[in-house]
């Protein structure tokens, strides 16, 4: 039986390579410095608007690279900001859009029950060359729209640095 399973696995691997699929692939990742720059810009935008927030930047897989919490940001923001960033990276969409699509009675409403999903405004994807390379989440401003404005300021702050040139 073991021999049969090994042969089946080898056959699948060989057929995948024969079909033209490369055996490895490359992905783009944010550097810690770029993630920090995005987080600092989002925090500065919120401060200028009078909001005390937490900001999280995650890599393309949703792992936290940077987490900043302003002096008076609520304790909950340290949990919520990374969840917003994780949700944006995982679903590859802004969390405000996901919030709309997952309302009760909508076909995707069940996604709100997935652990860690935070379907509320404030999470934005960070893209380069049409691919999601990370995400940013903000929590603590008065409402999802204000969190989104801060997150977008973070994305804009690094947009030129991550733009790929031929």
C-alpha positions in Angstrom: 0.0 0.0 0.0 2.8 2.4 0.9 4.5 1.7 -2.4 1.3 2.4 -4.3 0.9 5.8 -2.5 4.5 6.7 -3.3 4.0 5.9 -6.9 0.8 7.9 -7.0 2.6 10.9 -5.4 5.5 10.6 -7.8 3.1 10.4 -10.8 1.3 13.6 -9.6 4.6 15.5 -9.1 5.9 14.4 -12.5 2.6 15.3 -14.3 2.6 18.8 -12.7 6.1 19.5 -13.9 5.3 18.0 -17.4 2.3 20.3 -17.6 4.7 23.3 -17.5 4.2 24.2 -13.9 7.5 25.5 -12.5 8.7 23.6 -9.5 9.3 26.8 -7.4 8.0 30.3 -7.4 9.0 33.7 -6.0 7.0 36.2 -4.0 7.5 39.8 -3.1 7.7 40.7 0.6 7.7 44.0 2.4 10.9 44.8 4.2 10.6 45.6 7.9 11.6 49.2 7.1 8.9 49.6 4.5 6.3 48.1 6.9 7.4 50.5 9.6 7.2 53.5 7.2 3.6 52.5 6.3 2.6 52.1 10.0 4.2 55.4 11.0 2.4 57.3 8.2 -0.9 55.8 9.2 -0.3 56.7 12.9 0.7 60.3 11.9 -2.4 60.7 9.8 -4.6 59.6 12.7 -2.8 61.8 15.2 -3.2 64.8 12.9 -7.0 64.1 12.9 -7.0 63.8 16.7 -7.3 60.0 16.9 -5.4 57.6 19.1 -5.0 54.3 17.3 -3.1 51.1 16.9 -1.7 50.3 13.5 -0.6 46.8 12.3 1.2 45.9 9.1 1.3 42.2 8.0 3.1 40.4 5.3 1.2 38.7 2.4 0.5 35.7 4.6 -1.0 37.8 7.4 2.0 37.6 9.8 2.5 40.8 11.8 5.6 42.7 10.8 4.9 45.9 12.7 2.5 46.9 15.5 2.4 50.5 16.8 0.0 51.7 19.5 -0.4 55.4 20.3 -0.2 56.5 23.9 -4.0 56.6 24.6 -5.3 54.1 22.1 -7.7 51.7 23.7 -6.5 48.3 24.9 -8.8 46.5 22.3 -6.9 48.2 19.4 -3.9 46.0 19.9 -6.0 43.0 19.0 -8.3 44.6 16.4 -5.7 46.3 14.2 -3.8 43.1 13.4 -7.0 41.2 12.8 -8.1 43.9 10.2 -4.7 43.6 8.5 -4.8 39.8 8.6 -8.3 39.9 7.1 -7.3 42.3 4.3 -4.3 40.1 3.4 -6.1 36.8 3.7 -9.1 37.8 1.5 -7.1 40.3 -0.6 -9.7 43.0 -0.3 -10.3 46.0 1.9 -12.1 45.1 5.0 -14.9 47.7 4.5 -15.8 45.9 1.3 -15.8 42.5 3.1 -18.0 44.1 5.8 -20.6 44.9 3.2 -20.5 41.5 1.5 -20.7 39.6 4.8 -23.8 41.3 6.3 -26.4 39.0 7.7 -28.5 37.4 4.9 -25.8 37.8 2.3 -24.2 34.7 0.6 -20.9 35.3 2.3 -22.2 36.1 5.8 -20.7 32.9 7.2 -17.2 34.3 6.8 -17.8 36.5 9.9 -17.7 33.3 11.9 -14.1 32.4 10.7 -11.7 32.9 13.6 -9.7 36.1 13.3 -11.8 37.7 10.6 -12.5 41.3 11.3 -15.2 42.5 8.8 -15.0 46.2 9.7 -13.5 49.2 7.9 -9.8 49.9 8.6 -8.0 47.1 6.8 -6.3 47.8 3.4 -4.2 45.7 1.1 -0.7 46.8 0.1 -0.1 45.9 -3.6 2.9 46.0 -5.9 2.7 45.0 -9.6 -0.9 43.8 -9.2 -0.1 41.4 -6.3 -0.9 41.7 -2.7 2.4 41.9 -0.7 0.9 42.9 2.6 -1.8 44.7 4.4 -2.3 47.4 7.0 -5.0 47.6 9.7 -6.0 50.5 11.9 -8.2 50.5 15.0 -9.2 53.3 17.3 -10.5 56.1 15.2 -14.2 56.9 15.4 -15.5 54.4 12.9 -14.4 52.3 10.0 -14.2 55.2 7.5 -11.8 57.1 9.7 -9.7 53.9 10.3 -9.7 53.4 6.5 -8.4 57.0 5.9 -5.5 56.4 8.2 -4.7 53.0 6.6 -4.8 54.5 3.1 -2.4 57.2 4.2 0.0 54.4 5.2 -0.4 52.7 1.9 0.2 55.9 0.0 3.3 56.6 2.0 5.0 53.5 0.6 3.4 53.3 -2.8 6.4 54.8 -4.7 8.9 52.7 -2.8 7.2 49.4 -3.7 6.3 50.3 -7.2 8.1 47.9 -9.5 9.9 49.3 -12.5 10.9 47.5 -15.6 
